[in-house]
């Protein structure tokens, strides 16, 4: 995965959770294109693409929620989907050659960080 140089714009987007979740889903999709197309990888990539996209989609829904209860539920779904994305990414990394470790582990780390951010939001609501 190509590393994006850190600029003022990129640095601020790290704290823009909508943008960060979008970039996570985008990076997962780009990573998935690199994975060999065997039977297990096809299923794992389908699952991880769904989960990673759902993280951001549910976060956007949370921001548009009409009640605190709806907000909390959507944030919990985002957290759940981040955990699920990390699971599928781990399977991809563990069942493929070491060529995919660096990018895959980086994505697992991001999924874990997103999960922690959502857990923190839940604790504060």
N, C-alpha and C positions, 0 to 999 in steps of 0.2 A: 504494500500500500504506500503510495507516495505521501511523504510527510509534508504538511502544509507549514511554511515558515511562519513563526509567530510574529504578527504585526500588531499594531494597536487595535485594528478592527478584529482580528482573530482573538486577541486577548479578551476583549470585552464580550465576544460571542461565547466564551467559556462560561460566562455568568448569565447568558441569555438561554434559559433552559429550553425554550421552544426551538431555537436554532441548534442547540447542542443535541437535542433528541433527533432533529432532522438529520444532522450530520452523522449521527450514529447509525440511523437507518440507511442512509446513503452509503456509508462506509461498509456496512454489512452486505449490501447489495453488490457493491464493487468487489468485495472479498469473495462473495459467492460465485462470481463469474470466473474466478481463478481456480476454483476447486475442480478436480477431475469429475466427470459426469457418470460415476458409477451409481448403482441402485441406492445404496445407503446415503451417499452424498446428495443425491437428488432429493430424497425425503428430508434429510437434515436441513438442507438449504431452504427448502420450502417453508419448513417450520421456523427457522431463524429469521427469515425475511418477514414472515407474518408477525412474529413476536416483536422484532425490532421496530417495525412500522407502527405497531400498536402502542408502543411506549409513548411516542410523540403524539399520536392521534388522541390518545386518552388524556394526555397532559393538556392539549389544546381544548378538549371537551371540558376538562376541569376548570380551566380559566374562563370558560363561558357558562359555568354552572349557575343555577338559579338559587341554590341553597348550600349551606355548609355541609349538609349531609351528602348531597350529590358531589360536591367538590372532593370530600374525603373519599368517597367510593371510587371516583375516577383516578385519584392519586394512588389509591391502593391497587387498582388495576394496572396502572403504569408500573408500579413497583413489581407486581407479579409478572408482568410481561418482560421486564428487565431481567428478573431472575430466570425466566424461561429462556430468554435469548442467550444468557450466559451458559445455560445448560446445553443448548444445541451447539453453541460455538465450541464448548469444551469437547463435545462428541466429535465434531469435525476435526479439531486439532488432534485429539487422541487417536483418531482412526485414519489419519493421512500422514504423509511423509513430513519430515521436519521442515520442508520448504514452506509450510504454511504456519509454522509455530509463531514466528515474530508477529505477523499481522493478526493471527487468531488470538494470541495472548493479549495483544493490545486491545482488541475488541472486547475480550472477556473483562479486562480491567475497566474499560469504559462502562460496560453493562453493570459491573459491580459498583462503580462510583455512582451511576444513576440510581441504582437501587438504594444506596445509602442516602442520597439526596432526597429521594421520595420518602424514605423512612423518617428522615428528619422533618420533612414537611408534615407528615402524618402526626408525628409526636407533638408538633406545635399547633395542630388544629383541634 
